């Protein structure tokens, strides 16, 4: 120590210079070594290339590889640097031989650079090849050897070496010239790529074939001589053809690549996509596109998710259409009108709140609410329909009335908890059309929501009747990432498992239409909860299906919003949905969440909680359903001994009165209900000699309030009359008709009146013999 201090004091300047040189040497190597832009690359879950986007500088340059295949390593070492693993970054012998040969030739004919030096030269692109630059390369090469391992240096070389044209790096070169991944290269292919960085101009397709073959075979011969290859492998290798033209890079999931590039530009991302399933879904979309485009429908998208892991298994963002029809638009993330696809959310919400039972009757009658007149896809009315059947058949009027009952603002707040990012406006902006497609959402968010609902049931079963606090989490696209469901809780996340289970049961009851469609061949034994949706003007066709294990979402339409006749969820999207499910493994049905359900007696006719006078049946309902109101449609009525008339004590002795429960709907509901339910019995009228009291109800059947009516003309050119219809709760009642306070006439039993008002606004008034009055405003157009 004393000697060292003494030396430093004696040679202070030399010591300072030495320290400066050491610091300069330490800092001389840039970090990072390469700062060039790279391609965005996506791979499948097992490492297969799904697609890539060219780097910003126009080069196909993949992100740095983490390993070099053994065949290519052997080829490049024997061709470029046989002493790679033993030299300190430069090879004095090779440099001496190269210097001697260059002096004799009077020009540079040999470089003598090691692979380490070549890595340095690649990183210092654009530098002139001079002897001074060679010295700099040697210094930096020794520093590189101190910073990185030999394997890492080899990886740097393989990632940044030029392979002709705009191809940089082994990974992309293997794809461009041989259409395979680097580890799949043969000996001949590896040898071809090993000689290219030394002379990248030889790779021009159809040119320089003999020069390239000579260089390749010379290297293969060297490998044979060094006993890296046996004679059989050598003979097979030299017989292999050279690449004739560049292969296009795979574009298996171009829209997924587009999505990944927004957050991970220039990176290599291993996605959760299942390559075989992705290819199958692409094929299904392409096949249906050929059918859809005959109706000038050019776009469609499919997304497949794993319910348990939230991983995206397939992501087909559009059809293989052309640029004119916006083939590059990623439909999966595009906001589109939802149609009826959110009706299950309202159904589940009302079950969960105890405001509906699965088969409670809901009105399906002509309806006008604050100037809004919803209509069913099928213009017919059922009068009353079980809520579950209304969901199965996707009836609009019952769900608008249900939304009004549940509360528009309340439902909007519930949707907010699903994190549907495109539904970002207040409830009043959407109005009651919210449930029929008045709002926009996207396939990503909707699939996420359905997966979360399914997962709620799964987790409830797996955790012995508990929930997770963050059940509604985002889908996962990258391998290694895991869904964070939060912590286990006794409290439901949004809906309880019982309400979701009953909702899926109703969705599962939907029969697959019969006909000539390809989906009639789908295995109907597979239980799937599915829902379709069609937006106003036939612009968007939706279908989403869910099982215990998978969610499949489909959208079809035109990206520019053009509607097409016949474009519906059932005809355009559902066939794709079932073809995709047919490509998935079968799933068992959800385990019944008994702890979230209770067995209750309900009315067999109305679906409400049974009263003592209802025909009963036992069903499973959510716990909250125990607090719903009892059946309002069953009443005790008093009949004569022949059961022909209603009677009371004003006309019949008590001993002669027969009391029976009777299922009766309000007049307007009854008018439509009896047409499709032959077993519905209208309440008998009172016998003429009986004094009657009680509420009398009547309502217009047609026309609807505020409706604009066009009166057509017949073949003679005469304008046809408008037939006005009214339903009355008491048969045999006389009612009197007025238009704009002018008396028209009276009717009894069948209440229909033909009127011929002039063009403009009119008021129809109806008064019955008891003084009850109803009015309706209409507008006549000719």
Phi, psi and omega in degrees: 000314180297320179296320180296316178297321180295319179296318181297318179295321183287325182240056186298314183295315179299321180295316179298316179298321179296316179298317179298318179297318179296318178296316179298320178296320181294323185266359189289336184271120181299153176224111005280163183289320179246135180232035181268148179292150181236163179287151169275126186232134173239140179238160176284178182299334179253018171093004178284141180289124178261332181172164179208154178240132185300148181293164184298334181269013177082011180256144168276098183224107181284156173304155187306136178285155180259357178199157179243127180303147185299320182298314180293323179300314179298317182295313184290325180292315181289336179273322188249323192202081184293337182257025185306316186280000182240342182271162182270016182126336174219159183242104183303322182296312180297321179295318179297316180296319180294320180297315180298317182291322180292322179296317180294323182277342181077010178202171181280112177243350180211138184267319181073017183278143172279170175298326178296315178296324180294325175298317178297316181296321178296323181287336180256047185304143179093350180283139178291145182273090179241171179293327177294319179295327178296321178296316178300318179299319181297314180299312182292328179295318178295324178292323178297321180295329180282332183274322186243158173281166178300320180297320180293322178294319178297321177297320178298317179296312182297331183277335188239001179289143179278138181237027176097148181055229179252031181260120181232127177098148184295318185302310182285329179297319179300320180288314186294323187260338183228353176068026180224170174280156184306321182288350179265000181293140174280177178296318180294318179293319178297319180293321178300314180290330180294327182273348185291315181304333178287332180207070186298341180291348182285349190274000181305124182303131177081358180235158175055026184297318183291319178298317180293318180295321179297314179297317180296312184293327177298319178293318178297323177296321177296320178295326176293316181297322181275005178063026171283325176249148170271172187295324180294313179298321180297313182296320178293323183293314183289344179276348182290142180285161175273158177296136183260331179204153180294141175275141173290144177290147179303142174230058184287328181220068186297327182281332172293319176302318178300318180292315181297322184296337181294329181248339186230045180299134178079010181246160171260123184239125173271114185270176179271002185295135175273114191299318181293319179293319178300316180295321180292318178295319176303318180295317179298315179297318180297319180296317180286332176299321179298329178279314185296323185292345175293337175259017181060036171254118194247349187232149176199159180212151179221138174227134180239131181235150170270120184297321187287318185257347185068014179285141174277118184267334178210141184218094178249103190277348180190173178275167175278054179276200182247175182297326179302327181255026168060053180295339183274355179286129176276098184294331184300327181258003184274133177289130179223155178300132190280345184059227183262012191290346180260003179302321177301331179294319179291319178301312179294323181297319181287325173298314183295327182275356182073028181249008182198146170249159189307326183236026174298138178290132175237147184294139171230080186223163175308129190224138170223126182232113179051045178084355180261128182241095178287155178224146175283157176301316171270122188292355179284160178241145177264348185082299175213143182215143177298139185303318179298322178289326176298323177290315181300319183268356178056049179283134185282313186300312178303322183284330174294318179293324177295320179295320178298320180292318182289323181113119182298311181297321180295318179290322177300319178295325179293320178296329180299327181289343177279349182062047173275098196293338181274347175268087191236015181245161182294164185301321182297334179295322183273322185065196182290348176291352179307324185275352183245012179111012178289348177247163178247145172214187183226163186297324179301308183291323182290319176297319178302316183292314179296323177296321181292323177296316179296318181294330177301316178294315181301312182294324178299321178287318184288330184259015183058054171077044173231169183241169173250141187289332181241050183297325185270069183261165184287149173299157183247133182247339186247136178296146181096336178275140180239145179291134177259104182271004179082210183250160180285139183217151174281344182270139177297152179284302176228300176248151176283158185298327181295317180295319179294317181299315180292327176296313179295326177299317179295319180293330181287341183283348183296122180284144177281126183303144177266157181152205183265002182294151182297334186284357175294342180272358179297141180294101185289352177286344177284122180275123182224131169272120186219155183214138176251167177206144178225126182277165179301135179080011179054046180265331185227131176242124183242153167205126177231130179235149183219138171235184179299334187248333189224153168235132176237126177241138182227137170231141175221146180160204176245131183299334180275002176088004180290126177279156179224139177302137177082359178278100180228165178299322183290318186273330187254319186264320184298319177301322177294317181305311184285332173295321179292316178298328178293337179273352181263156174299151179293148178239141172285162181284162182300143173292134181294123181277074187302327181291345177257007181233160175223145179274130184223157175268122179240162178289128181292342181264323187251341182081354176281169174304136187287142169260170181301341182257008180268149166290125190262153165210152183265132178220165174268131179227160174297157180304321181295339181292345179294343183258006177288163183286152179287169184306122180267000189253355177258129181226152172274126177239157183250126184242157173286175186291348175262359180058031179263329185226155169278144180221171172211183186290351177285346184224351184216136175299149180303324183292341181260002182270132175255125181258126181224148171285144183222134178270114185226131176259159174302156190308311184291320176296318181297320183304315181275326185296318185293337181291330182249004179228092185295340181273359179285130182249123177290141181299131180299151178285163174290144175296146190300331184272006182264140173274128185240143172226162178130169184291138175246130186235137172219159182202154176287138171265317180205141001275171178282156181302129176074005186288139173272118185249129176259122179270111182285164177254148178274187185294337180275358180087005179273139180286130179287152179280159175264127180266115179261135183236143179225142174254137180234140184286343182244107180300148178082004180280140176271133176235153185243136189250138177223144169235119182052043177070010175260125183291134180253324183155190181224158178224160180217137182072292179257112190259085176226140181221130177270126180232156179224072181283161178281173181295139179125195183269142181217159176237126177259129179238134179234129179233129178269176185293347178265000179093002177287142187226138172226153181226154178214133178261133178224167176230127182261130175238144180239000000 
